[in-house]
Amino acid sequence: VQLVESGGGSVQPGGSLTLSCAASGSISSIYVTAWYRQAPGKQRELVASITRGGSTNYADSVKGRFTISRDNAKNTVDLQMNSLKPEDTAVYYCNARVVPQTPEGFGSWGQGTQVTVSS
């Protein structure tokens, strides 16, 4: 499956952005779709994920601020980011694990989209 992210940009602290991940195939059939991020000099980290059944999981650092959702009609997985902080600045990547046998951190990746939070 091919993934294309969009929606990144620059925003002031406290602002909001919505990232969108478009899949080439049926996104509703993908086992897990996730958003990761990588800040300069840091390792890539899991931000949020949503399973085929609709279960969601969030990193502690974004709980209550970010929401992951899937739109089957548009074939996208979106990440709504509110109350953004400078520490949210990173390149955000969409990831898809089509089958359960694919280990976390593997599978298909998008090209990434930059999010910058700065005053």
C-alpha positions in Angstrom: 0.0 0.0 0.0 1.2 3.5 -0.8 0.7 6.3 1.6 0.7 10.1 1.1 0.7 12.6 3.9 -0.6 16.1 3.8 -1.5 19.0 6.1 1.8 19.9 7.7 2.9 23.4 8.2 3.9 26.1 10.7 1.7 27.1 13.6 2.0 29.1 16.8 1.9 27.4 20.2 -1.6 26.6 21.2 -2.7 26.3 17.6 -4.1 23.4 15.7 -3.3 21.4 12.6 -4.9 18.3 10.9 -2.7 15.8 9.1 -4.2 13.5 6.5 -2.8 10.1 5.3 -4.2 8.9 2.0 -3.8 5.2 1.1 -3.7 3.7 -2.3 -5.9 0.7 -1.2 -8.8 0.3 1.1 -7.7 1.9 4.3 -10.5 0.1 6.2 -8.8 -3.3 5.5 -5.4 -2.3 6.9 -4.7 -4.0 10.2 -3.2 -0.9 11.9 -2.6 2.6 10.6 -0.4 4.9 12.7 1.2 8.3 12.9 4.9 8.5 13.9 7.1 11.5 14.3 10.8 12.2 14.3 12.3 15.4 15.7 15.9 16.5 14.9 18.4 14.4 16.7 15.7 12.1 18.2 14.4 8.6 17.4 11.2 8.1 15.5 8.3 7.7 18.0 4.8 6.4 17.8 2.2 9.2 18.2 -1.1 7.5 17.6 -2.6 4.4 16.0 -5.9 3.1 14.9 -6.8 -0.6 14.3 -9.0 -2.1 11.7 -11.6 -2.5 14.4 -11.4 1.2 15.4 -9.4 0.9 18.6 -7.0 3.8 19.2 -3.8 4.2 21.1 -1.9 7.4 21.9 1.5 8.4 23.2 1.3 9.9 26.7 2.7 13.1 25.5 -0.3 13.7 23.1 -3.2 12.2 25.0 -6.1 14.7 25.3 -4.6 16.9 22.6 -4.4 14.7 19.5 -7.2 12.6 17.9 -6.7 9.9 15.3 -9.6 9.0 13.1 -10.3 7.0 9.9 -12.6 8.1 7.1 -13.4 5.1 5.0 -15.3 7.1 2.4 -12.2 9.3 1.7 -9.8 6.4 2.4 -7.8 8.5 4.8 -6.6 8.4 8.4 -6.4 11.9 9.9 -4.5 13.2 12.9 -6.2 16.2 14.5 -3.6 18.1 16.6 -4.8 20.7 19.1 -3.0 22.7 21.7 0.3 22.3 19.9 3.5 22.8 21.7 7.0 23.6 20.4 8.0 20.0 21.4 5.5 18.7 18.9 7.8 20.0 16.1 8.9 17.1 14.0 8.4 15.3 10.7 5.3 13.3 10.9 5.0 10.0 9.1 2.1 7.8 8.3 2.6 4.0 8.7 0.4 1.1 7.6 0.7 -2.5 8.8 -1.6 -4.4 6.4 -1.5 -7.7 8.3 -1.0 -8.6 12.0 2.2 -10.4 11.3 4.0 -7.2 10.4 6.0 -6.0 13.4 5.4 -2.6 14.8 7.6 0.0 13.1 7.6 -1.9 9.9 5.2 -2.0 6.9 4.5 0.9 4.5 5.6 4.4 5.1 4.7 7.8 3.7 7.2 10.4 2.7 6.6 12.5 5.8 5.2 16.0 6.4 6.9 18.7 8.5 5.1 20.3 11.5 6.7 23.3 13.1 5.3 24.9 16.3 7.0 28.2 17.0 6.2 31.7 18.1 
